[in-house]
Amino acid sequence: MLRCVTILALLLAGGNAFAGTFRIATYNVETYLDQPTASRHAVKSAEARAKVRESIRAMNPDVLALEEMGSTNALLELRSSLKADGQDFPFWEHIQSYDTNIHVAVLSKFPIVARRPHTNELFLLDGKCFQVKRGFVELDIQAATNFTFTLLAAHLKSRLTTPDADEAEERLGEARVLRGLIDTRLAKNPDAKLVVLGDFNDEKDSAAMKKVIGHGKFKLTDTRPAERNGDNAPPEPPYFEPRNVVWTYFYGKNDTYARIDYILLSPGMKQNWLASETYIPAIPNWGTGSDHRPIVAGFTTGGK
């Protein structure tokens, strides 16, 4: 009976898994507030919310991690508006940690079968105790009757300076905590299907990203989504990444573009990755919705 209920839920959710493939995306929606907070006063405009939904529709994800989400009510407003647009996400998660203004959340067309929120994670820096600002979402999601994966969604410390500590060192401290969660999961099951994603606020060669990605047999694979604009030239020199368009964030103050949003995979999940279905949607006036662009990766529920 339980198996029948699960199948029915998947069918009603409208996901792609019964066709053998599905999509996972992450999107920093830039202060998606439905009401002002103590330190953030601007409510997300109707125009900005519409552009966020347009970007999500362009990817048609089955599972969507969101960073800089406001309250639970803000998440449910987005969920309801997406449903009206034809994107139904029956399952969701929203956590609150040290930062009481913006949060990490997940929308899913697939059933969430286990929840392990990490909202009180601590680390030491220069002899002082710090709390991970936004916490980490950890979910087990059933993409098909015979395929369940674990999602770890993160939003690491921003690049803004604070009087408490060096922002890069604080971000590295959060990265160490996240890597500890990854290692714990993979130590229990080296073949675990694990997706680690979100806004990491740092570039790939940074100390924080090197810590999250790791090394050795539990090193994560960087899916490196890019625009589908026809760029297919080989990298120069060969040991560099290809020269395609992969930036995800625009920093207006410095007029710079950077890749700071990632979808990372455990060795077990890499076996199900569809690189050809991994990309950045090119949306006109994307910046109306957020200072970040979303990224999406495709997967198969069977062997490759």
Legacy VTK file of the C-alpha trace (Angstrom):
# vtk DataFile Version 3.0
C-alpha trace
ASCII
DATASET POLYDATA
POINTS 304 float
0.000 0.000 0.000
2.807 2.449 0.922
4.518 1.800 -2.416
1.286 2.608 -4.256
0.879 5.842 -2.301
4.455 6.866 -3.147
3.915 6.181 -6.857
0.688 8.197 -6.803
2.443 11.097 -5.090
5.156 11.116 -7.746
2.590 11.098 -10.539
0.642 13.944 -8.980
3.857 15.886 -8.472
4.398 15.930 -12.228
8.105 15.169 -12.084
10.309 13.685 -14.803
11.606 10.650 -12.921
9.234 8.137 -14.501
10.732 9.117 -17.831
14.084 8.184 -16.267
15.480 11.694 -15.841
15.038 14.613 -13.484
16.507 18.073 -12.786
17.968 19.702 -9.686
18.484 23.476 -9.544
19.703 26.142 -7.144
18.827 29.835 -7.191
19.709 32.738 -4.898
16.542 34.831 -5.218
18.057 37.981 -3.615
16.120 38.921 -0.493
12.760 37.390 -1.399
10.840 39.153 1.390
7.068 39.503 1.672
7.459 42.005 4.514
10.312 44.158 5.883
12.637 42.826 8.586
14.722 44.624 11.192
17.718 44.971 8.862
16.226 44.448 5.375
13.456 46.860 4.484
12.749 46.262 0.783
9.913 43.846 -0.050
10.367 41.848 -3.257
8.516 43.689 -6.002
5.878 42.065 -8.206
8.162 42.586 -11.229
11.080 40.877 -9.491
8.905 37.963 -8.324
7.624 37.482 -11.879
11.190 37.345 -13.246
12.159 34.790 -10.577
9.251 32.599 -11.680
10.223 33.030 -15.339
13.743 31.836 -14.576
12.411 28.822 -12.674
10.009 27.918 -15.483
12.888 28.059 -17.977
14.674 25.294 -16.048
11.578 23.239 -15.167
13.344 21.740 -12.127
12.012 18.819 -10.124
13.936 19.918 -7.021
14.862 23.547 -6.380
17.120 24.888 -3.616
16.558 28.559 -2.786
18.881 30.981 -1.009
17.947 34.391 0.446
14.351 33.257 0.874
12.304 35.281 3.349
9.777 33.862 5.778
7.815 30.659 5.394
4.951 32.789 4.091
7.228 34.185 1.363
8.184 30.656 0.323
4.544 29.556 0.231
3.652 32.622 -1.861
6.319 31.653 -4.408
5.157 28.034 -4.322
1.536 29.067 -4.897
2.473 31.454 -7.718
4.556 28.758 -9.414
1.619 26.361 -9.185
-0.582 28.919 -10.900
2.064 29.062 -13.651
1.968 25.255 -14.053
4.931 24.353 -11.811
3.574 22.345 -8.859
5.908 21.620 -5.930
3.863 19.658 -3.360
6.811 19.183 -0.988
8.941 21.868 0.676
11.429 22.669 3.419
12.363 25.975 5.087
14.923 26.418 7.868
15.929 29.311 10.102
19.306 29.652 11.770
21.350 32.563 13.165
20.302 34.931 10.366
16.641 35.807 11.026
16.166 37.733 7.749
16.999 35.364 4.900
16.912 31.582 4.819
17.636 28.410 2.859
14.616 26.566 1.473
13.766 23.752 -0.950
10.802 23.111 -3.236
10.331 19.568 -4.554
8.017 17.739 -6.924
9.221 14.513 -5.309
8.450 13.254 -1.796
10.828 14.276 0.987
11.299 11.072 2.972
13.719 12.343 5.653
14.687 15.758 7.049
17.886 16.560 8.967
17.998 20.359 9.387
21.286 21.789 10.650
20.344 25.062 12.330
22.722 25.271 15.286
26.111 24.332 13.834
29.083 25.951 15.612
32.785 26.451 14.860
35.773 28.138 16.491
37.633 31.056 14.913
40.457 32.866 16.737
39.288 31.369 20.002
35.709 32.610 19.557
32.620 30.526 18.872
30.617 31.299 15.719
27.329 29.889 14.463
26.777 29.021 10.797
24.728 31.990 9.621
22.057 30.294 7.500
22.431 26.658 8.540
22.198 23.755 6.103
19.202 21.926 4.667
19.673 18.158 4.483
16.926 16.082 2.871
16.462 12.574 1.507
14.317 12.864 -1.622
12.670 9.982 -3.474
12.975 10.701 -7.187
11.582 7.291 -8.174
10.423 4.144 -6.412
13.951 2.747 -6.654
15.988 5.967 -6.456
16.522 8.183 -3.402
19.228 10.824 -3.061
20.404 13.211 -0.337
20.350 16.969 -0.895
22.593 19.307 1.137
21.758 22.959 0.459
23.944 25.791 1.741
24.365 29.561 1.700
27.795 30.357 3.089
28.845 33.640 4.698
28.655 36.601 2.322
31.622 38.630 1.105
30.501 41.629 3.153
32.937 42.602 5.878
31.826 42.430 9.495
33.449 43.596 12.741
33.305 40.082 14.199
35.844 38.321 11.951
37.475 38.240 8.545
34.695 37.266 6.134
36.838 34.756 4.198
37.943 33.048 7.425
34.349 32.913 8.652
33.252 31.424 5.339
36.041 28.842 5.585
34.815 27.938 9.067
31.320 27.325 7.696
32.812 25.325 4.815
34.612 23.069 7.299
31.320 22.359 9.070
29.637 21.553 5.756
32.501 19.263 4.726
32.127 17.468 8.039
28.496 16.696 7.195
29.562 15.443 3.762
32.287 13.206 5.196
29.916 11.789 7.807
27.409 10.839 5.131
30.009 9.287 2.806
31.800 7.461 5.623
28.532 5.673 6.393
27.924 4.895 2.728
30.719 5.596 0.199
28.235 5.021 -2.641
25.685 7.524 -1.284
23.822 9.613 -3.842
24.663 13.084 -2.513
24.099 16.513 -4.092
25.700 19.539 -2.390
24.509 22.836 -3.818
23.767 26.476 -3.204
25.422 29.877 -2.970
28.943 29.377 -1.580
29.977 33.033 -2.014
33.444 32.079 -3.226
35.319 31.065 -6.348
36.477 27.538 -7.078
40.135 28.124 -6.189
39.296 29.645 -2.787
40.113 27.928 0.496
36.426 27.545 1.291
35.573 25.835 -1.996
38.641 23.588 -1.848
37.468 22.493 1.603
33.909 21.749 0.444
34.988 19.906 -2.714
37.590 17.887 -0.800
40.101 15.432 -2.225
40.748 11.711 -2.568
38.020 9.124 -2.943
35.339 11.406 -1.458
36.137 14.404 -3.665
33.016 16.059 -5.071
32.515 16.674 -8.778
31.847 20.262 -9.867
29.136 20.119 -12.550
30.079 23.629 -13.798
26.846 24.616 -15.610
27.302 26.987 -18.557
25.152 28.956 -20.969
23.885 27.065 -23.994
25.158 29.723 -26.394
27.130 27.569 -28.822
30.538 27.848 -27.137
32.264 24.486 -27.610
35.926 25.367 -28.205
38.466 23.321 -26.222
40.190 25.003 -23.281
43.483 26.839 -23.724
45.780 25.707 -22.236
44.344 22.181 -22.002
44.488 22.018 -18.205
42.200 25.079 -17.871
38.403 24.914 -17.934
36.700 25.664 -21.285
36.116 29.330 -22.177
32.351 29.146 -22.000
30.066 31.450 -20.013
29.644 30.153 -16.462
29.300 33.238 -14.219
26.362 33.188 -11.811
26.650 36.458 -9.848
26.983 40.144 -10.695
28.493 42.425 -8.035
27.299 45.887 -9.017
29.611 47.820 -6.694
32.729 46.483 -8.445
31.100 45.799 -11.837
32.334 42.188 -11.720
30.939 38.780 -12.622
31.832 35.595 -10.728
30.892 31.925 -10.443
29.919 31.416 -6.804
26.864 29.125 -7.116
27.511 25.398 -7.444
25.984 21.959 -7.871
28.491 19.403 -6.534
28.160 15.614 -6.657
29.441 12.686 -4.639
31.131 9.864 -6.610
27.932 7.823 -6.347
25.719 10.614 -7.689
28.179 11.441 -10.472
27.263 8.090 -12.049
23.742 9.441 -12.619
24.749 12.894 -13.861
23.739 14.064 -17.337
26.293 16.710 -18.308
24.348 17.521 -21.476
21.353 18.551 -19.341
23.395 20.830 -17.066
23.340 24.554 -17.868
22.592 28.181 -16.981
19.361 29.463 -18.545
19.913 32.672 -20.522
16.967 34.864 -19.476
16.486 38.401 -20.859
16.673 40.976 -18.056
17.581 38.205 -15.620
18.822 40.846 -13.145
15.298 42.101 -12.547
14.725 38.988 -10.446
18.054 38.623 -8.646
21.741 39.499 -8.721
22.359 35.747 -9.174
21.504 33.481 -12.090
20.075 30.007 -11.392
21.860 26.820 -12.420
20.411 23.387 -13.155
21.793 19.855 -13.562
20.151 16.808 -15.098
20.237 13.242 -13.793
19.065 9.755 -14.659
17.468 7.352 -12.218
19.015 4.363 -13.964
22.507 3.234 -14.922
24.467 5.044 -17.615
LINES 1 305
304 0 1 2 3 4 5 6 7 8 9 10 11 12 13 14 15 16 17 18 19 20 21 22 23 24 25 26 27 28 29 30 31 32 33 34 35 36 37 38 39 40 41 42 43 44 45 46 47 48 49 50 51 52 53 54 55 56 57 58 59 60 61 62 63 64 65 66 67 68 69 70 71 72 73 74 75 76 77 78 79 80 81 82 83 84 85 86 87 88 89 90 91 92 93 94 95 96 97 98 99 100 101 102 103 104 105 106 107 108 109 110 111 112 113 114 115 116 117 118 119 120 121 122 123 124 125 126 127 128 129 130 131 132 133 134 135 136 137 138 139 140 141 142 143 144 145 146 147 148 149 150 151 152 153 154 155 156 157 158 159 160 161 162 163 164 165 166 167 168 169 170 171 172 173 174 175 176 177 178 179 180 181 182 183 184 185 186 187 188 189 190 191 192 193 194 195 196 197 198 199 200 201 202 203 204 205 206 207 208 209 210 211 212 213 214 215 216 217 218 219 220 221 222 223 224 225 226 227 228 229 230 231 232 233 234 235 236 237 238 239 240 241 242 243 244 245 246 247 248 249 250 251 252 253 254 255 256 257 258 259 260 261 262 263 264 265 266 267 268 269 270 271 272 273 274 275 276 277 278 279 280 281 282 283 284 285 286 287 288 289 290 291 292 293 294 295 296 297 298 299 300 301 302 303
